[in-house]
Amino acid sequence: IWLDTLDLGSRLFGLSSQAALWIVLALIILHLSVGALGGWLAWSLGHLVSLRLGGHSPEAV
């Protein structure tokens, strides 16, 4: 299914299949990077909220 989608997209936009593959890989890397950054920020925010609500810092234990 992926190869058919890449072929259809490359024909539709006039790109080579190799270029379409690089674009898909770049989008996957971007998606993973944004997800990792969002997860790290959420973890950090949760830690700050825990401290503000009277929790203990894991580093202090």
C-alpha contacts under 8 A as a table, 3 or more apart, distances in Angstrom:
res1	aa1	res2	aa2	distance
1	I	4	D	5.19
1	I	5	T	6.16
2	W	5	T	5.07
2	W	6	L	6.12
3	L	6	L	5.04
3	L	7	D	6.08
4	D	7	D	5.09
4	D	8	L	6.07
5	T	8	L	5.11
5	T	9	G	6.03
6	L	9	G	5.13
6	L	10	S	5.99
6	L	17	S	6.61
6	L	20	A	6.39
6	L	21	L	7.17
7	D	10	S	5.17
7	D	11	R	6.15
7	D	17	S	6.22
8	L	11	R	5.22
8	L	12	L	6.02
9	G	12	L	4.97
9	G	13	F	6.09
9	G	15	L	7.93
9	G	20	A	7.53
10	S	13	F	5.35
10	S	14	G	5.52
10	S	15	L	4.59
10	S	16	S	5.75
10	S	17	S	5.70
10	S	20	A	6.11
11	R	14	G	5.01
11	R	15	L	6.47
11	R	16	S	7.76
12	L	15	L	7.90
15	L	19	A	6.28
15	L	20	A	6.64
16	S	19	A	5.27
16	S	20	A	6.46
17	S	20	A	5.09
17	S	21	L	6.21
18	Q	21	L	5.10
18	Q	22	W	6.39
19	A	22	W	5.15
19	A	23	I	6.27
20	A	23	I	5.06
20	A	24	V	6.26
21	L	24	V	5.15
21	L	25	L	6.23
22	W	25	L	5.06
22	W	26	A	6.09
23	I	26	A	5.08
23	I	27	L	6.21
24	V	27	L	5.09
24	V	28	I	6.22
25	L	28	I	5.07
25	L	29	I	6.24
26	A	29	I	5.15
26	A	30	L	6.11
27	L	30	L	4.98
27	L	31	H	6.02
28	I	31	H	5.05
28	I	32	L	6.20
29	I	32	L	5.17
29	I	33	S	6.09
30	L	33	S	5.10
30	L	34	V	6.15
31	H	34	V	5.33
31	H	35	G	6.12
32	L	35	G	5.07
32	L	36	A	6.06
33	S	36	A	5.14
33	S	37	L	6.15
34	V	37	L	5.11
34	V	38	G	6.06
35	G	38	G	5.07
35	G	39	G	6.07
36	A	39	G	5.08
36	A	40	W	6.12
37	L	40	W	5.14
37	L	41	L	6.14
38	G	41	L	5.14
38	G	42	A	6.07
39	G	42	A	5.09
39	G	43	W	6.10
40	W	43	W	5.11
40	W	44	S	6.14
41	L	44	S	5.03
41	L	45	L	6.04
42	A	45	L	5.06
42	A	46	G	6.04
43	W	46	G	5.10
43	W	47	H	6.20
44	S	47	H	5.06
44	S	48	L	6.31
45	L	48	L	5.07
45	L	49	V	6.18
46	G	49	V	5.11
46	G	50	S	6.06
47	H	50	S	5.06
47	H	51	L	6.29
47	H	57	S	7.88
48	L	51	L	5.14
48	L	52	R	6.19
49	V	52	R	5.02
49	V	53	L	6.14
50	S	53	L	5.21
50	S	54	G	6.54
50	S	55	G	5.09
50	S	56	H	7.53
51	L	54	G	5.29
51	L	55	G	4.70
51	L	56	H	6.09
51	L	57	S	6.59
52	R	55	G	7.03
56	H	60	A	7.24
56	H	61	V	7.81
57	S	60	A	5.37
57	S	61	V	7.01
58	P	61	V	5.45
